[in-house]
Amino acid sequence: MFIKKIFSKYLISLRQSNGLNQSKMSEILAISQTVISKLENGERAASIELLYALADHFNSRTLYGCVD
């Protein structure tokens, strides 16, 4: 549960710092807005595929560290 909360805060921060709403973020990642909402609320864990997609799109070394 603790990891989901940390990730949810990170995801919200990443999305907002890039000027994106949940709808646009879901388009970029090819997932539903409902999934984005659940991730941001700590109701769902991120898949390895989603972590890679986030890392690739946002050039995030932090996320690459989560999956390497």
All heavy atoms as a GROMACS GRO file, in nm:
protein
  537
    1MET      N    1   0.083  -0.120   0.000
    1MET     CA    2   0.000   0.000   0.000
    1MET      C    3   0.087   0.126   0.000
    1MET      O    4   0.057   0.221  -0.068
    1MET     CB    5  -0.094  -0.005   0.120
    1MET     CG    6  -0.190   0.109   0.124
    1MET     SD    7  -0.302   0.101  -0.016
    1MET     CE    8  -0.434   0.196   0.041
    2PHE      N    9   0.195   0.124   0.075
    2PHE     CA   10   0.283   0.240   0.085
    2PHE      C   11   0.342   0.276  -0.051
    2PHE      O   12   0.348   0.393  -0.087
    2PHE     CB   13   0.394   0.212   0.188
    2PHE     CG   14   0.489   0.325   0.206
    2PHE    CD1   15   0.447   0.442   0.268
    2PHE    CD2   16   0.619   0.316   0.161
    2PHE    CE1   17   0.535   0.547   0.285
    2PHE    CE2   18   0.707   0.422   0.178
    2PHE     CZ   19   0.665   0.538   0.240
    3ILE      N   20   0.383   0.175  -0.127
    3ILE     CA   21   0.441   0.199  -0.260
    3ILE      C   22   0.338   0.261  -0.352
    3ILE      O   23   0.370   0.352  -0.430
    3ILE     CB   24   0.496   0.067  -0.320
    3ILE    CG1   25   0.606   0.008  -0.233
    3ILE    CG2   26   0.542   0.085  -0.462
    3ILE    CD1   27   0.729   0.094  -0.220
    4LYS      N   28   0.214   0.216  -0.347
    4LYS     CA   29   0.109   0.273  -0.431
    4LYS      C   30   0.090   0.421  -0.400
    4LYS      O   31   0.069   0.502  -0.491
    4LYS     CB   32  -0.024   0.200  -0.411
    4LYS     CG   33  -0.029   0.063  -0.474
    4LYS     CD   34  -0.167   0.002  -0.452
    4LYS     CE   35  -0.173  -0.141  -0.490
    4LYS     NZ   36  -0.303  -0.200  -0.458
    5LYS      N   37   0.097   0.460  -0.273
    5LYS     CA   38   0.079   0.600  -0.236
    5LYS      C   39   0.195   0.686  -0.288
    5LYS      O   40   0.173   0.796  -0.337
    5LYS     CB   41   0.065   0.615  -0.085
    5LYS     CG   42  -0.068   0.567  -0.034
    5LYS     CD   43  -0.088   0.608   0.111
    5LYS     CE   44  -0.221   0.558   0.159
    5LYS     NZ   45  -0.325   0.656   0.150
    6ILE      N   46   0.314   0.634  -0.276
    6ILE     CA   47   0.431   0.707  -0.328
    6ILE      C   48   0.419   0.724  -0.479
    6ILE      O   49   0.439   0.832  -0.532
    6ILE     CB   50   0.562   0.636  -0.291
    6ILE    CG1   51   0.584   0.642  -0.140
    6ILE    CG2   52   0.680   0.696  -0.366
    6ILE    CD1   53   0.700   0.558  -0.092
    7PHE      N   54   0.388   0.614  -0.547
    7PHE     CA   55   0.375   0.620  -0.693
    7PHE      C   56   0.263   0.714  -0.734
    7PHE      O   57   0.277   0.790  -0.830
    7PHE     CB   58   0.353   0.481  -0.753
    7PHE     CG   59   0.339   0.485  -0.902
    7PHE    CD1   60   0.450   0.503  -0.982
    7PHE    CD2   61   0.215   0.474  -0.962
    7PHE    CE1   62   0.437   0.510  -1.120
    7PHE    CE2   63   0.201   0.481  -1.100
    7PHE     CZ   64   0.313   0.498  -1.179
    8SER      N   65   0.150   0.711  -0.662
    8SER     CA   66   0.038   0.797  -0.698
    8SER      C   67   0.077   0.944  -0.690
    8SER      O   68   0.044   1.023  -0.778
    8SER     CB   69  -0.085   0.768  -0.612
    8SER     OG   70  -0.066   0.806  -0.479
    9LYS      N   71   0.150   0.981  -0.586
    9LYS     CA   72   0.195   1.121  -0.573
    9LYS      C   73   0.294   1.156  -0.684
    9LYS      O   74   0.290   1.266  -0.739
    9LYS     CB   75   0.258   1.144  -0.436
    9LYS     CG   76   0.156   1.142  -0.326
    9LYS     CD   77   0.217   1.170  -0.191
    9LYS     CE   78   0.108   1.160  -0.086
    9LYS     NZ   79   0.143   1.224   0.038
   10TYR      N   80   0.382   1.062  -0.718
   10TYR     CA   81   0.477   1.085  -0.825
   10TYR      C   82   0.406   1.103  -0.959
   10TYR      O   83   0.438   1.193  -1.036
   10TYR     CB   84   0.576   0.969  -0.833
   10TYR     CG   85   0.679   0.987  -0.941
   10TYR    CD1   86   0.790   1.068  -0.921
   10TYR    CD2   87   0.664   0.925  -1.065
   10TYR    CE1   88   0.884   1.087  -1.021
   10TYR    CE2   89   0.758   0.943  -1.164
   10TYR     CZ   90   0.867   1.024  -1.142
   10TYR     OH   91   0.958   1.044  -1.242
   11LEU      N   92   0.307   1.018  -0.985
   11LEU     CA   93   0.234   1.025  -1.111
   11LEU      C   94   0.158   1.157  -1.124
   11LEU      O   95   0.160   1.221  -1.230
   11LEU     CB   96   0.138   0.907  -1.124
   11LEU     CG   97   0.062   0.894  -1.256
   11LEU    CD1   98   0.160   0.876  -1.372
   11LEU    CD2   99  -0.035   0.778  -1.250
   12ILE      N  100   0.093   1.199  -1.018
   12ILE     CA  101   0.021   1.327  -1.019
   12ILE      C  102   0.119   1.440  -1.047
   12ILE      O  103   0.094   1.527  -1.131
   12ILE     CB  104  -0.054   1.350  -0.887
   12ILE    CG1  105  -0.169   1.251  -0.873
   12ILE    CG2  106  -0.105   1.494  -0.878
   12ILE    CD1  107  -0.229   1.244  -0.733
   13SER      N  108   0.231   1.440  -0.977
   13SER     CA  109   0.332   1.544  -0.995
   13SER      C  110   0.386   1.545  -1.138
   13SER      O  111   0.400   1.651  -1.200
   13SER     CB  112   0.446   1.522  -0.895
   13SER     OG  113   0.549   1.613  -0.917
   14LEU      N  114   0.416   1.427  -1.190
   14LEU     CA  115   0.467   1.416  -1.327
   14LEU      C  116   0.365   1.469  -1.428
   14LEU      O  117   0.399   1.546  -1.517
   14LEU     CB  118   0.498   1.269  -1.357
   14LEU     CG  119   0.559   1.236  -1.492
   14LEU    CD1  120   0.698   1.296  -1.504
   14LEU    CD2  121   0.565   1.085  -1.512
   15ARG      N  122   0.241   1.430  -1.410
   15ARG     CA  123   0.134   1.475  -1.502
   15ARG      C  124   0.117   1.626  -1.495
   15ARG      O  125   0.117   1.695  -1.597
   15ARG     CB  126   0.003   1.404  -1.466
   15ARG     CG  127  -0.114   1.445  -1.553
   15ARG     CD  128  -0.239   1.368  -1.522
   15ARG     NE  129  -0.286   1.379  -1.386
   15ARG     CZ  130  -0.350   1.486  -1.335
   15ARG    NH1  131  -0.370   1.594  -1.410
   15ARG    NH2  132  -0.393   1.486  -1.211
   16GLN      N  133   0.105   1.679  -1.375
   16GLN     CA  134   0.081   1.823  -1.358
   16GLN      C  135   0.200   1.907  -1.403
   16GLN      O  136   0.182   2.012  -1.465
   16GLN     CB  137   0.044   1.854  -1.214
   16GLN     CG  138  -0.092   1.800  -1.176
   16GLN     CD  139  -0.126   1.821  -1.030
   16GLN    OE1  140  -0.040   1.845  -0.945
   16GLN    NE2  141  -0.255   1.809  -0.998
   17SER      N  142   0.320   1.861  -1.375
   17SER     CA  143   0.439   1.938  -1.414
   17SER      C  144   0.456   1.943  -1.566
   17SER      O  145   0.527   2.030  -1.617
   17SER     CB  146   0.565   1.882  -1.348
   17SER     OG  147   0.596   1.755  -1.398
   18ASN      N  148   0.390   1.853  -1.635
   18ASN     CA  149   0.394   1.853  -1.782
   18ASN      C  150   0.268   1.914  -1.842
   18ASN      O  151   0.245   1.905  -1.963
   18ASN     CB  152   0.415   1.711  -1.834
   18ASN     CG  153   0.557   1.667  -1.820
   18ASN    OD1  154   0.641   1.699  -1.903
   18ASN    ND2  155   0.589   1.596  -1.712
   19GLY      N  156   0.185   1.975  -1.757
   19GLY     CA  157   0.066   2.045  -1.803
   19GLY      C  158  -0.040   1.954  -1.862
   19GLY      O  159  -0.114   1.996  -1.952
   20LEU      N  160  -0.049   1.832  -1.813
   20LEU     CA  161  -0.144   1.736  -1.868
   20LEU      C  162  -0.261   1.712  -1.773
   20LEU      O  163  -0.243   1.713  -1.652
   20LEU     CB  164  -0.075   1.602  -1.893
   20LEU     CG  165   0.046   1.603  -1.986
   20LEU    CD1  166   0.116   1.468  -1.985
   20LEU    CD2  167   0.004   1.642  -2.127
   21ASN      N  168  -0.377   1.688  -1.830
   21ASN     CA  169  -0.489   1.641  -1.749
   21ASN      C  170  -0.492   1.488  -1.761
   21ASN      O  171  -0.416   1.429  -1.837
   21ASN     CB  172  -0.621   1.706  -1.791
   21ASN     CG  173  -0.657   1.681  -1.936
   21ASN    OD1  174  -0.620   1.580  -1.994
   21ASN    ND2  175  -0.731   1.773  -1.994
   22GLN      N  176  -0.579   1.426  -1.684
   22GLN     CA  177  -0.585   1.280  -1.686
   22GLN      C  178  -0.621   1.226  -1.824
   22GLN      O  179  -0.568   1.123  -1.867
   22GLN     CB  180  -0.686   1.228  -1.582
   22GLN     CG  181  -0.637   1.239  -1.441
   22GLN     CD  182  -0.736   1.178  -1.342
   22GLN    OE1  183  -0.850   1.148  -1.375
   22GLN    NE2  184  -0.690   1.161  -1.219
   23SER      N  185  -0.706   1.296  -1.894
   23SER     CA  186  -0.748   1.251  -2.027
   23SER      C  187  -0.630   1.248  -2.124
   23SER      O  188  -0.610   1.150  -2.197
   23SER     CB  189  -0.859   1.343  -2.080
   23SER     OG  190  -0.899   1.303  -2.208
   24LYS      N  191  -0.552   1.355  -2.126
   24LYS     CA  192  -0.437   1.362  -2.217
   24LYS      C  193  -0.332   1.258  -2.178
   24LYS      O  194  -0.272   1.193  -2.264
   24LYS     CB  195  -0.377   1.503  -2.218
   24LYS     CG  196  -0.268   1.522  -2.318
   24LYS     CD  197  -0.317   1.501  -2.460
   24LYS     CE  198  -0.204   1.524  -2.559
   24LYS     NZ  199  -0.242   1.485  -2.694
   25MET      N  200  -0.310   1.241  -2.048
   25MET     CA  201  -0.213   1.143  -2.000
   25MET      C  202  -0.256   1.002  -2.044
   25MET      O  203  -0.174   0.923  -2.087
   25MET     CB  204  -0.202   1.149  -1.849
   25MET     CG  205  -0.100   1.053  -1.791
   25MET     SD  206   0.067   1.116  -1.806
   25MET     CE  207   0.118   1.106  -1.638
   26SER      N  208  -0.385   0.974  -2.036
   26SER     CA  209  -0.434   0.842  -2.076
   26SER      C  210  -0.414   0.819  -2.226
   26SER      O  211  -0.381   0.708  -2.268
   26SER     CB  212  -0.581   0.823  -2.037
   26SER     OG  213  -0.666   0.906  -2.111
   27GLU      N  214  -0.429   0.924  -2.307
   27GLU     CA  215  -0.404   0.912  -2.451
   27GLU      C  216  -0.257   0.881  -2.479
   27GLU      O  217  -0.226   0.794  -2.561
   27GLU     CB  218  -0.442   1.042  -2.522
   27GLU     CG  219  -0.590   1.067  -2.532
   27GLU     CD  220  -0.620   1.203  -2.594
   27GLU    OE1  221  -0.537   1.253  -2.673
   27GLU    OE2  222  -0.726   1.259  -2.562
   28ILE      N  223  -0.170   0.951  -2.410
   28ILE     CA  224  -0.025   0.932  -2.429
   28ILE      C  225   0.015   0.789  -2.395
   28ILE      O  226   0.095   0.728  -2.466
   28ILE     CB  227   0.054   1.032  -2.342
   28ILE    CG1  228   0.038   1.174  -2.398
   28ILE    CG2  229   0.201   0.994  -2.332
   28ILE    CD1  230   0.086   1.283  -2.304
   29LEU      N  231  -0.041   0.736  -2.287
   29LEU     CA  232  -0.002   0.604  -2.238
   29LEU      C  233  -0.088   0.491  -2.294
   29LEU      O  234  -0.062   0.374  -2.266
   29LEU     CB  235  -0.008   0.602  -2.085
   29LEU     CG  236   0.086   0.701  -2.017
   29LEU    CD1  237   0.059   0.704  -1.868
   29LEU    CD2  238   0.231   0.668  -2.046
   30ALA      N  239  -0.188   0.526  -2.373
   30ALA     CA  240  -0.279   0.428  -2.434
   30ALA      C  241  -0.348   0.341  -2.329
   30ALA      O  242  -0.355   0.218  -2.342
   30ALA     CB  243  -0.207   0.343  -2.538
   31ILE      N  244  -0.395   0.406  -2.224
   31ILE     CA  245  -0.474   0.340  -2.121
   31ILE      C  246  -0.595   0.428  -2.093
   31ILE      O  247  -0.599   0.544  -2.134
   31ILE     CB  248  -0.395   0.313  -1.991
   31ILE    CG1  249  -0.340   0.443  -1.932
   31ILE    CG2  250  -0.282   0.213  -2.016
   31ILE    CD1  251  -0.269   0.426  -1.800
   32SER      N  252  -0.692   0.376  -2.022
   32SER     CA  253  -0.814   0.455  -1.997
   32SER      C  254  -0.790   0.560  -1.888
   32SER      O  255  -0.700   0.546  -1.805
   32SER     CB  256  -0.929   0.364  -1.956
   32SER     OG  257  -0.910   0.315  -1.825
   33GLN      N  258  -0.874   0.662  -1.892
   33GLN     CA  259  -0.868   0.765  -1.789
   33GLN      C  260  -0.902   0.706  -1.652
   33GLN      O  261  -0.850   0.750  -1.550
   33GLN     CB  262  -0.963   0.879  -1.824
   33GLN     CG  263  -0.951   0.996  -1.727
   33GLN     CD  264  -1.037   1.114  -1.768
   33GLN    OE1  265  -1.086   1.122  -1.879
   33GLN    NE2  266  -1.054   1.207  -1.675
   34THR      N  267  -0.986   0.604  -1.651
   34THR     CA  268  -1.021   0.537  -1.526
   34THR      C  269  -0.897   0.475  -1.462
   34THR      O  270  -0.879   0.483  -1.340
   34THR     CB  271  -1.127   0.427  -1.551
   34THR    OG1  272  -1.243   0.488  -1.608
   34THR    CG2  273  -1.164   0.355  -1.424
   35VAL      N  274  -0.810   0.417  -1.543
   35VAL     CA  275  -0.686   0.358  -1.491
   35VAL      C  276  -0.597   0.467  -1.432
   35VAL      O  277  -0.542   0.451  -1.324
   35VAL     CB  278  -0.612   0.277  -1.599
   35VAL    CG1  279  -0.474   0.234  -1.551
   35VAL    CG2  280  -0.693   0.156  -1.641
   36ILE      N  281  -0.585   0.580  -1.502
   36ILE     CA  282  -0.506   0.692  -1.450
   36ILE      C  283  -0.562   0.735  -1.315
   36ILE      O  284  -0.487   0.754  -1.219
   36ILE     CB  285  -0.507   0.813  -1.547
   36ILE    CG1  286  -0.438   0.778  -1.679
   36ILE    CG2  287  -0.442   0.936  -1.484
   36ILE    CD1  288  -0.288   0.760  -1.671
   37SER      N  289  -0.691   0.750  -1.306
   37SER     CA  290  -0.756   0.790  -1.181
   37SER      C  291  -0.726   0.690  -1.069
   37SER      O  292  -0.691   0.730  -0.957
   37SER     CB  293  -0.906   0.803  -1.202
   37SER     OG  294  -0.970   0.837  -1.081
   38LYS      N  295  -0.738   0.562  -1.098
   38LYS     CA  296  -0.712   0.459  -0.996
   38LYS      C  297  -0.565   0.459  -0.954
   38LYS      O  298  -0.534   0.441  -0.836
   38LYS     CB  299  -0.755   0.322  -1.046
   38LYS     CG  300  -0.904   0.306  -1.048
   38LYS     CD  301  -0.946   0.167  -1.092
   38LYS     CE  302  -1.098   0.157  -1.086
   38LYS     NZ  303  -1.146   0.023  -1.110
   39LEU      N  304  -0.475   0.479  -1.048
   39LEU     CA  305  -0.333   0.487  -1.015
   39LEU      C  306  -0.305   0.608  -0.925
   39LEU      O  307  -0.232   0.598  -0.827
   39LEU     CB  308  -0.249   0.498  -1.143
   39LEU     CG  309  -0.239   0.372  -1.228
   39LEU    CD1  310  -0.186   0.408  -1.367
   39LEU    CD2  311  -0.151   0.268  -1.162
   40GLU      N  312  -0.365   0.722  -0.960
   40GLU     CA  313  -0.343   0.844  -0.883
   40GLU      C  314  -0.407   0.839  -0.744
   40GLU      O  315  -0.365   0.910  -0.654
   40GLU     CB  316  -0.392   0.966  -0.960
   40GLU     CG  317  -0.305   0.999  -1.079
   40GLU     CD  318  -0.343   1.128  -1.148
   40GLU    OE1  319  -0.445   1.190  -1.112
   40GLU    OE2  320  -0.269   1.167  -1.241
   41ASN      N  321  -0.509   0.757  -0.729
   41ASN     CA  322  -0.575   0.742  -0.599
   41ASN      C  323  -0.520   0.625  -0.519
   41ASN      O  324  -0.570   0.594  -0.411
   41ASN     CB  325  -0.726   0.727  -0.618
   41ASN     CG  326  -0.790   0.857  -0.660
   41ASN    OD1  327  -0.766   0.960  -0.599
   41ASN    ND2  328  -0.870   0.853  -0.765
   42GLY      N  329  -0.418   0.559  -0.571
   42GLY     CA  330  -0.356   0.447  -0.501
   42GLY      C  331  -0.443   0.323  -0.496
   42GLY      O  332  -0.423   0.235  -0.413
   43GLU      N  333  -0.539   0.314  -0.588
   43GLU     CA  334  -0.630   0.200  -0.592
   43GLU      C  335  -0.582   0.089  -0.684
   43GLU      O  336  -0.642  -0.018  -0.690
   43GLU     CB  337  -0.769   0.246  -0.638
   43GLU     CG  338  -0.833   0.346  -0.545
   43GLU     CD  339  -0.959   0.407  -0.603
   43GLU    OE1  340  -1.006   0.363  -0.710
   43GLU    OE2  341  -1.010   0.502  -0.542
   44ARG      N  342  -0.475   0.115  -0.757
   44ARG     CA  343  -0.424   0.018  -0.853
   44ARG      C  344  -0.272   0.032  -0.861
   44ARG      O  345  -0.219   0.142  -0.852
   44ARG     CB  346  -0.487   0.046  -0.989
   44ARG     CG  347  -0.444  -0.050  -1.096
   44ARG     CD  348  -0.518  -0.023  -1.225
   44ARG     NE  349  -0.467  -0.112  -1.327
   44ARG     CZ  350  -0.537  -0.152  -1.430
   44ARG    NH1  351  -0.660  -0.109  -1.446
   44ARG    NH2  352  -0.485  -0.231  -1.519
   45ALA      N  353  -0.206  -0.080  -0.879
   45ALA     CA  354  -0.060  -0.078  -0.896
   45ALA      C  355  -0.027  -0.064  -1.045
   45ALA      O  356  -0.102  -0.110  -1.130
   45ALA     CB  357   0.000  -0.207  -0.842
   46ALA      N  358   0.085  -0.003  -1.073
   46ALA     CA  359   0.130   0.014  -1.211
   46ALA      C  360   0.195  -0.114  -1.260
   46ALA      O  361   0.271  -0.178  -1.188
   46ALA     CB  362   0.229   0.129  -1.220
   47SER      N  363   0.165  -0.149  -1.384
   47SER     CA  364   0.229  -0.266  -1.445
   47SER      C  365   0.370  -0.227  -1.489
   47SER      O  366   0.404  -0.109  -1.505
   47SER     CB  367   0.148  -0.311  -1.567
   47SER     OG  368   0.156  -0.214  -1.669
   48ILE      N  369   0.451  -0.327  -1.513
   48ILE     CA  370   0.586  -0.303  -1.562
   48ILE      C  371   0.582  -0.233  -1.698
   48ILE      O  372   0.663  -0.145  -1.726
   48ILE     CB  373   0.669  -0.435  -1.567
   48ILE    CG1  374   0.816  -0.408  -1.586
   48ILE    CG2  375   0.619  -0.527  -1.675
   48ILE    CD1  376   0.886  -0.368  -1.462
   49GLU      N  377   0.484  -0.269  -1.780
   49GLU     CA  378   0.470  -0.207  -1.911
   49GLU      C  379   0.439  -0.058  -1.897
   49GLU      O  380   0.492   0.025  -1.972
   49GLU     CB  381   0.360  -0.276  -1.993
   49GLU     CG  382   0.393  -0.417  -2.034
   49GLU     CD  383   0.361  -0.521  -1.926
   49GLU    OE1  384   0.307  -0.487  -1.819
   49GLU    OE2  385   0.392  -0.639  -1.950
   50LEU      N  386   0.354  -0.025  -1.801
   50LEU     CA  387   0.320   0.116  -1.779
   50LEU      C  388   0.441   0.194  -1.729
   50LEU      O  389   0.466   0.307  -1.772
   50LEU     CB  390   0.203   0.129  -1.681
   50LEU     CG  391   0.162   0.273  -1.648
   50LEU    CD1  392   0.119   0.348  -1.774
   50LEU    CD2  393   0.053   0.274  -1.544
   51LEU      N  394   0.519   0.133  -1.640
   51LEU     CA  395   0.640   0.200  -1.591
   51LEU      C  396   0.736   0.229  -1.705
   51LEU      O  397   0.793   0.339  -1.713
   51LEU     CB  398   0.708   0.116  -1.483
   51LEU     CG  399   0.633   0.103  -1.351
   51LEU    CD1  400   0.705   0.006  -1.259
   51LEU    CD2  401   0.617   0.239  -1.284
   52TYR      N  402   0.754   0.133  -1.795
   52TYR     CA  403   0.840   0.156  -1.911
   52TYR      C  404   0.783   0.266  -2.001
   52TYR      O  405   0.858   0.351  -2.051
   52TYR     CB  406   0.859   0.028  -1.993
   52TYR     CG  407   0.973  -0.058  -1.945
   52TYR    CD1  408   0.950  -0.186  -1.895
   52TYR    CD2  409   1.104  -0.012  -1.949
   52TYR    CE1  410   1.054  -0.265  -1.852
   52TYR    CE2  411   1.209  -0.091  -1.905
   52TYR     CZ  412   1.184  -0.218  -1.857
   52TYR     OH  413   1.287  -0.296  -1.813
   53ALA      N  414   0.653   0.265  -2.024
   53ALA     CA  415   0.591   0.369  -2.109
   53ALA      C  416   0.610   0.507  -2.048
   53ALA      O  417   0.642   0.603  -2.119
   53ALA     CB  418   0.442   0.339  -2.128
   54LEU      N  419   0.592   0.518  -1.918
   54LEU     CA  420   0.614   0.647  -1.850
   54LEU      C  421   0.760   0.690  -1.862
   54LEU      O  422   0.789   0.806  -1.893
   54LEU     CB  423   0.576   0.636  -1.702
   54LEU     CG  424   0.428   0.638  -1.670
   54LEU    CD1  425   0.404   0.589  -1.528
   54LEU    CD2  426   0.371   0.778  -1.688
   55ALA      N  427   0.850   0.599  -1.836
   55ALA     CA  428   0.993   0.630  -1.843
   55ALA      C  429   1.032   0.674  -1.982
   55ALA      O  430   1.106   0.772  -2.000
   55ALA     CB  431   1.076   0.510  -1.799
   56ASP      N  432   0.983   0.604  -2.083
   56ASP     CA  433   1.016   0.639  -2.221
   56ASP      C  434   0.960   0.775  -2.260
   56ASP      O  435   1.030   0.858  -2.318
   56ASP     CB  436   0.964   0.533  -2.319
   56ASP     CG  437   1.047   0.408  -2.320
   56ASP    OD1  438   1.162   0.412  -2.272
   56ASP    OD2  439   0.997   0.304  -2.367
   57HIS      N  440   0.833   0.797  -2.231
   57HIS     CA  441   0.770   0.922  -2.273
   57HIS      C  442   0.827   1.043  -2.201
   57HIS      O  443   0.849   1.148  -2.261
   57HIS     CB  444   0.619   0.917  -2.256
   57HIS     CG  445   0.553   1.040  -2.309
   57HIS    ND1  446   0.531   1.058  -2.444
   57HIS    CD2  447   0.509   1.152  -2.248
   57HIS    CE1  448   0.476   1.177  -2.462
   57HIS    NE2  449   0.461   1.236  -2.345
   58PHE      N  450   0.850   1.030  -2.072
   58PHE     CA  451   0.893   1.144  -1.991
   58PHE      C  452   1.043   1.145  -1.964
   58PHE      O  453   1.091   1.228  -1.888
   58PHE     CB  454   0.815   1.148  -1.860
   58PHE     CG  455   0.668   1.174  -1.882
   58PHE    CD1  456   0.575   1.071  -1.873
   58PHE    CD2  457   0.623   1.301  -1.913
   58PHE    CE1  458   0.441   1.094  -1.895
   58PHE    CE2  459   0.489   1.325  -1.936
   58PHE     CZ  460   0.398   1.222  -1.926
   59ASN      N  461   1.117   1.055  -2.029
   59ASN     CA  462   1.262   1.047  -2.012
   59ASN      C  463   1.302   1.048  -1.864
   59ASN      O  464   1.389   1.124  -1.823
   59ASN     CB  465   1.332   1.162  -2.087
   59ASN     CG  466   1.308   1.156  -2.234
   59ASN    OD1  467   1.316   1.049  -2.294
   59ASN    ND2  468   1.275   1.268  -2.294
   60SER      N  469   1.236   0.964  -1.788
   60SER     CA  470   1.254   0.963  -1.643
   60SER      C  471   1.351   0.855  -1.599
   60SER      O  472   1.320   0.737  -1.606
   60SER     CB  473   1.119   0.943  -1.574
   60SER     OG  474   1.138   0.929  -1.436
   61ARG      N  475   1.469   0.895  -1.552
   61ARG     CA  476   1.565   0.798  -1.500
   61ARG      C  477   1.512   0.736  -1.371
   61ARG      O  478   1.544   0.623  -1.338
   61ARG     CB  479   1.700   0.864  -1.475
   61ARG     CG  480   1.761   0.917  -1.602
   61ARG     CD  481   1.903   0.965  -1.580
   61ARG     NE  482   1.985   0.898  -1.681
   61ARG     CZ  483   2.068   0.799  -1.654
   61ARG    NH1  484   2.085   0.756  -1.535
   61ARG    NH2  485   2.136   0.743  -1.752
   62THR      N  486   1.430   0.809  -1.297
   62THR     CA  487   1.373   0.757  -1.173
   62THR      C  488   1.289   0.634  -1.202
   62THR      O  489   1.300   0.533  -1.135
   62THR     CB  490   1.285   0.864  -1.104
   62THR    OG1  491   1.364   0.978  -1.077
   62THR    CG2  492   1.225   0.812  -0.976
   63LEU      N  493   1.206   0.641  -1.304
   63LEU     CA  494   1.123   0.527  -1.340
   63LEU      C  495   1.205   0.413  -1.397
   63LEU      O  496   1.175   0.297  -1.374
   63LEU     CB  497   1.013   0.569  -1.438
   63LEU     CG  498   0.899   0.647  -1.374
   63LEU    CD1  499   0.812   0.710  -1.481
   63LEU    CD2  500   0.816   0.556  -1.286
   64TYR      N  501   1.311   0.443  -1.471
   64TYR     CA  502   1.396   0.336  -1.521
   64TYR      C  503   1.457   0.260  -1.405
   64TYR      O  504   1.472   0.140  -1.409
   64TYR     CB  505   1.507   0.389  -1.614
   64TYR     CG  506   1.460   0.415  -1.754
   64TYR    CD1  507   1.467   0.541  -1.809
   64TYR    CD2  508   1.410   0.311  -1.832
   64TYR    CE1  509   1.425   0.564  -1.940
   64TYR    CE2  510   1.366   0.333  -1.962
   64TYR     CZ  511   1.376   0.459  -2.014
   64TYR     OH  512   1.332   0.482  -2.142
   65GLY      N  513   1.489   0.328  -1.297
   65GLY     CA  514   1.542   0.263  -1.177
   65GLY      C  515   1.444   0.168  -1.114
   65GLY      O  516   1.482   0.070  -1.049
   66CYS      N  517   1.316   0.191  -1.133
   66CYS     CA  518   1.213   0.104  -1.077
   66CYS      C  519   1.203  -0.028  -1.151
   66CYS      O  520   1.156  -0.126  -1.096
   66CYS     CB  521   1.074   0.172  -1.084
   66CYS     SG  522   1.055   0.311  -0.976
   67VAL      N  523   1.245  -0.028  -1.276
   67VAL     CA  524   1.223  -0.148  -1.358
   67VAL      C  525   1.352  -0.218  -1.400
   67VAL      O  526   1.346  -0.324  -1.457
   67VAL     CB  527   1.136  -0.115  -1.482
   67VAL    CG1  528   0.997  -0.077  -1.440
   67VAL    CG2  529   1.199  -0.008  -1.566
   68ASP      N  530   1.465  -0.160  -1.374
   68ASP     CA  531   1.592  -0.225  -1.414
   68ASP      C  532   1.638  -0.322  -1.308
   68ASP      O  533   1.605  -0.321  -1.198
   68ASP     CB  534   1.701  -0.121  -1.437
   68ASP     CG  535   1.683  -0.052  -1.572
   68ASP    OD1  536   1.608  -0.105  -1.655
   68ASP    OD2  537   1.746   0.052  -1.592
   0.00000   0.00000   0.00000
